[in-house]
């Protein structure tokens, strides 16, 4: 955790849905306060790929 109370998790999402393939990296930025996660935001590297698979 850094000085402003944030932790970053990096991930690779892979999968297939309705013959559409998902392979994209993303990160989640968690905000931590008093030792507890209070929020999280996802940031996708290929948002168009993610949207195509889930549309």
N, C-alpha and C positions, 0 to 999 in steps of 0.2 A: 504494500500500500504506500502511496506517496503522501506528501505533506497535506494535500487538499482532500484526503479521504476518498480517493478513487482507486479502484482495482480494475485492470483490463484483462479479459479472457479472450484469447484468439482461438478460432475454431474453423474447421472445414466441414461444410454441409455437403453431403452426397446422398443421392437417392433418385428414385424414378417414380413418376406418377402419371398415369394415363399416357404412357409411352414418351413422356417428356423427361429429360435428364437434368438433374440439378447437381452442379459441382461449383460451389462458390465459397470463398473465404469470407468470414465475417468476424467482428469483434463485439463483445458486450462490455460496456463501461458501467461498472457498478459504483454507486455512491454509498459510502459506509459512514455511519454515525454511531458513536457509542458501542462499537463492536458489532453492529447489525446492518445488514444491507437495507437501504431505504428506497433505492430505485435502481433501475437498469435500463440501458438504451442499447439497441442493436444497430450496428452499422455494417451494411453489406457492401462488398467490393463490386458485385455485379447484380445490381438491383433488378435490371431488366430480366436476367435469367431467373431470379427468384420469383418475380411477378409472373413470368410466362408459365412456370411449373405450377403455381398455385392459382392461376386464373381459370 
